């Protein structure tokens, strides 16, 4: 679908992206493509804050529940291919694709030419794997020293990714986190899609309050029950990367008796606030994004009026 118009809504967690995207889809004859690295997995429902059945009935959604928790090979490359197919299908039906999500790498990948030029060396990796096996804790501490950004998003038991991050650093002297922008070459000007980027944000205290309320609501909805049922089946963060998502990783410590569920809840809130800050850092790299402070509008409807007007001026 060369030259197709696509709206992309980004922003930190808990800033009304789902609500805005559904309302916008209804106003502008659109369908939604989720760009969430956790929502792709079946069974990770409450912890990923997936749109509810009611919300999904209000607008057509794509790229939700497309992989299983045990699918350890699910990749951003596969997501990109499937998301692009979904967008092309939406365009063929004469509708507006609306990409929405807080996973910066996933949303960027849809609109970028992926060039995985990060170096590798198999014999070095084999040595590092042995080193990791001898003392995972010390190895992860080493990663934190040389690449705190990558360490912050990985679970210490994620041997594959932890080793890969150190391998890249050893080969290049450059943290793996600094390679991410390098292997995604923007291609908006190459004619595949014409992307209109919308960023949603809130005043920090208001955002943090919404994050706390969202986590409290997740626990009321049964997050503990959802996570523990998966742990009981053997789907644990040390074995399955999908389970390292915020909400599940912290509850695994409670499941093992390392902390209480209340302590796990507070860690989820803290880690989600830190995640929101990293999301904003990522999304602000793109100068074409038009930002809206959600809490500066009298209502979501008033925000949508402005967003719709701005889009119609450009589309």
Secondary structure, 3 states (H helix, E strand, C coil): CCCEEEEEEEECCCCCHHHHHHHHHHHCCEEEEECCCCCCECCCCCCCCCCCHHHHHHCCEECCCCECCCCCCCCHHHHHHHHHHHHHHHHHCCCEEEEECCCHHHHHHHCEEECCCCCCCHHHHHHHHHHHHHCHHHHHHHHHHHCHHHHHHCCCCCHHHHHHHHHHHHHHCCCHHHCHHHHEEECHHHCCEEEEEEEEECCHHHHHHHHHHHHHHHHHHCHHHHHHHHHHCCCCCCCCHHHHCCCHHHHHHHHCCCCCHHHHHHHHHHHHHHHHHHHHHHHCCCCCCEEEEHHHCCCHHHHHHHHHHHHHHHC
